[in-house]
Amino acid sequence: MSDEIQRYLQKDSFLYNYLEYTKGGEACSRFRFFTGISILGAIIRRNVYIQRGHKDIFPTYYLNPWIIMVAPQGRGHKSSTLGVGDKLLKIIPYNTRPKRMAGRITTAGLINHLSSIRNGGIVVKSDATCLIYGPELNVFLDENRNPDMIPLLLLLYDCPDEWDSITITRGKEVLHNVCLTVLSGTNPEGLSEIFQNKAFRIGLASRFIIVPFPHGWKKRVPKLPVPDIGLRRLLIDDVNKISTIKGEMVLSEEAEDTF
């Protein structure tokens, strides 16, 4: 099966180059493409937005994709695909690199990671943007271990300008300029477990882009390719440039008509 997605991308764009950089392995282009989308979302943060209607009345839309890649255990190479994207983020210069959380994240840990910092009694506004990296999403959204996570994510999905939480133990914690991107994976059984949670099924499911393992994808290579160092440098340069872009994204008349 060829990488059909690449045919529709502008040459020398970040996504085109990312697919070139990650080609030759066993992962399908669909998973690699959406990993690239997540990297872009995490880097853009709230810098680029879409405003439909007046900002004093209607919400502002930010480019924060929430993605679940679904493949049977041991197939699709979703974990390794996510890992390649994660490694690229780790070598991006610190001033450009987005915040990142991975593993078994608790609600308290997530809020604390994103919250404002107190400096001598003065609250310093933090940029509560973050990439949540979860190769096994059903662990992250485990209703028994983490019952408050789904309600919290529902509140944070719309990227509020300010959000606060008050608890007896931690007091008041404030989040400013919220923007979360989620890059995750699971198997069909894990997705079924997640959908058994009513709160997810009713409120959060429509927020996620669910990327299924393509039917018929079978690829085994005897030796994985050596990464193109030149392309990696190019991708890092692209990321640095993209991180400086700010402003409103306006739809053309053709795009409005299509929408």
C-alpha positions in Angstrom: 0.0 0.0 0.0 1.5 3.3 -1.0 1.5 6.6 0.9 -1.5 8.1 -0.7 -1.8 11.0 1.7 1.5 12.5 0.6 0.1 13.0 -2.9 -2.2 15.7 -1.6 0.4 17.6 0.4 2.4 20.6 -0.8 6.0 19.7 -1.4 8.5 21.0 1.1 5.8 21.7 3.6 6.3 20.5 7.2 3.9 17.5 6.8 5.3 16.5 3.4 8.8 16.5 4.9 7.7 14.7 8.0 6.3 11.8 5.9 9.5 11.8 3.9 11.6 11.7 7.2 9.5 8.8 8.6 9.1 6.7 5.4 10.5 3.3 4.8 9.5 1.8 8.1 6.5 -0.5 8.9 4.1 2.2 10.1 1.3 3.3 7.8 1.2 6.8 6.4 -2.1 7.5 8.1 -0.6 7.1 11.5 2.5 9.1 10.6 0.4 11.9 9.1 -1.7 12.4 12.2 1.4 12.3 14.4 2.7 15.2 12.3 -0.6 17.0 12.8 -0.2 16.6 16.5 3.3 18.0 16.5 2.0 21.1 14.6 -0.8 21.6 17.0 1.5 21.4 20.0 3.9 23.9 18.5 1.3 26.4 17.2 -0.4 26.5 20.7 -2.8 29.5 20.8 -0.7 31.6 18.4 -3.0 30.9 15.4 -6.8 30.8 15.8 -10.1 31.0 13.9 -12.8 33.5 14.9 -16.2 32.8 13.5 -18.5 35.7 14.5 -17.6 38.5 16.9 -15.1 37.6 19.6 -17.3 39.1 22.4 -20.1 36.8 21.6 -18.8 33.6 19.9 -15.9 31.4 21.0 -12.4 31.5 19.5 -11.3 28.2 17.9 -7.7 27.1 18.4 -5.8 24.4 16.4 -5.5 21.8 19.1 -6.0 18.3 17.7 -7.0 15.4 20.0 -6.1 12.2 18.3 -6.5 8.5 19.0 -4.8 5.9 16.8 -6.5 2.5 16.9 -4.8 -0.7 15.9 -4.8 -4.3 17.2 -2.0 -5.2 19.6 1.2 -5.8 17.8 0.0 -4.4 14.5 0.0 -0.9 13.0 3.1 0.1 15.0 1.1 2.9 16.6 3.4 3.1 19.6 6.6 3.4 17.6 4.9 5.9 15.3 4.0 8.1 18.3 7.5 7.6 19.6 9.2 8.9 16.5 7.1 12.1 16.8 7.9 12.4 20.5 11.7 12.0 19.8 11.5 14.8 17.3 9.9 17.1 19.9 12.6 16.3 22.4 15.4 17.6 20.1 13.6 20.9 19.3 15.3 23.9 21.0 14.0 24.4 24.5 12.5 27.9 23.8 10.3 26.4 21.1 9.6 23.0 22.6 6.0 22.6 23.9 5.3 21.4 27.4 4.7 17.6 27.5 3.1 15.1 29.9 3.2 11.4 29.5 2.4 8.2 31.4 -0.1 7.9 34.1 -1.2 11.5 34.6 -3.5 12.4 37.5 -5.9 15.3 37.4 -4.0 17.0 40.2 -0.7 16.4 38.4 -2.1 17.9 35.2 -3.5 21.0 36.9 -0.3 21.5 38.8 1.8 21.2 35.7 -0.2 23.8 33.8 -1.1 26.2 36.7 0.3 29.6 37.4 3.5 30.0 39.3 3.6 32.0 42.5 6.7 34.1 42.8 7.0 35.9 46.2 3.2 36.0 46.5 2.7 37.3 43.0 0.9 35.1 40.6 2.9 34.9 37.3 0.6 34.0 34.4 1.7 30.8 32.8 1.1 29.5 29.3 -1.1 26.5 30.1 -0.4 24.8 26.8 0.7 21.1 26.7 1.0 18.0 24.6 -0.5 15.0 26.4 1.3 12.0 25.1 -0.4 8.7 25.8 0.5 5.6 23.8 -2.2 3.8 25.8 -5.1 6.2 26.2 -7.3 3.7 28.1 -4.7 3.9 31.0 -4.8 7.7 31.0 -8.7 7.7 31.0 -9.1 4.8 33.4 -12.4 5.7 35.2 -11.5 3.7 38.3 -8.0 5.1 38.8 -8.7 8.6 37.4 -12.4 9.3 37.8 -12.2 13.1 37.4 -10.0 13.2 34.3 -12.7 13.1 31.6 -14.8 15.9 33.3 -11.6 18.0 33.5 -10.7 17.4 29.9 -14.2 18.4 28.9 -13.7 21.8 30.6 -10.3 22.4 29.2 -10.9 21.2 25.6 -12.3 24.6 24.5 -9.1 26.4 25.5 -10.4 28.9 28.1 -8.5 32.1 28.6 -8.6 31.5 32.4 -9.7 28.5 34.5 -9.3 27.9 38.2 -9.6 25.1 40.6 -9.9 25.3 44.4 -9.2 22.3 46.7 -8.6 22.0 50.4 -5.1 20.7 50.1 -3.8 22.7 47.2 -5.8 25.9 47.5 -6.5 27.9 44.4 -4.7 27.0 41.2 -5.2 29.1 38.1 -4.7 28.2 34.5 -4.1 30.9 31.9 -4.3 30.5 28.1 -5.2 26.9 28.1 -4.5 24.8 25.0 -4.1 21.1 25.1 -3.1 18.7 22.3 -3.5 15.0 22.7 -1.5 12.3 20.8 -2.6 8.9 21.9 -3.2 5.3 20.8 -5.1 2.2 21.9 -6.3 -1.1 20.6 -9.9 -1.9 19.7 -10.5 -3.5 23.1 -9.1 -0.4 24.9 -11.3 1.9 22.7 -14.3 -0.2 23.7 -13.4 0.2 27.4 -13.1 4.0 27.0 -16.5 4.2 25.2 -18.2 2.4 28.1 -17.6 5.6 30.1 -20.8 7.6 29.6 -19.1 10.9 30.2 -16.6 10.1 27.4 -19.3 8.8 25.1 -21.6 11.8 25.5 -19.1 14.6 25.8 -15.6 13.8 24.8 -15.9 11.3 22.0 -16.8 14.0 19.4 -13.7 16.0 20.4 -11.3 13.2 19.4 -10.2 12.4 15.9 -10.3 8.6 15.9 -7.8 7.2 13.3 -8.3 3.5 12.5 -5.7 1.1 11.4 -6.1 0.9 7.5 -7.6 -2.4 6.3 -5.1 -4.5 4.4 -2.0 -2.7 5.6 0.8 -5.4 5.8 4.4 -4.3 5.7 7.5 -5.9 7.1 11.0 -4.6 6.3 14.2 -6.6 7.1 16.1 -3.5 8.1 14.7 -0.1 9.3 16.0 2.9 7.4 18.6 5.4 8.8 16.9 8.8 9.4 17.8 11.5 7.0 19.8 14.0 9.2 19.3 16.8 6.6 15.6 16.3 6.7 15.6 16.3 10.5 17.4 19.7 10.5 14.9 21.0 8.0 12.0 19.9 10.1 13.5 21.6 13.2 14.0 24.8 11.2 10.3 24.6 10.0 9.2 24.1 13.6 11.1 27.2 14.8 9.6 29.3 12.0 6.0 27.9 12.6 6.3 28.7 16.3 6.7 32.4 15.5 3.6 32.7 13.3 0.7 34.5 15.1 -2.7 35.8 14.1 -6.1 34.9 12.9 -6.7 32.3 10.2 -9.4 33.5 7.8 -11.4 31.2 5.5 -11.5 32.1 1.9 -14.9 32.4 0.1 -14.3 29.0 -1.5 -13.6 27.4 2.0 -16.7 29.1 3.5 -18.9 27.8 0.6 -17.4 24.2 1.1 -18.0 24.4 4.8 
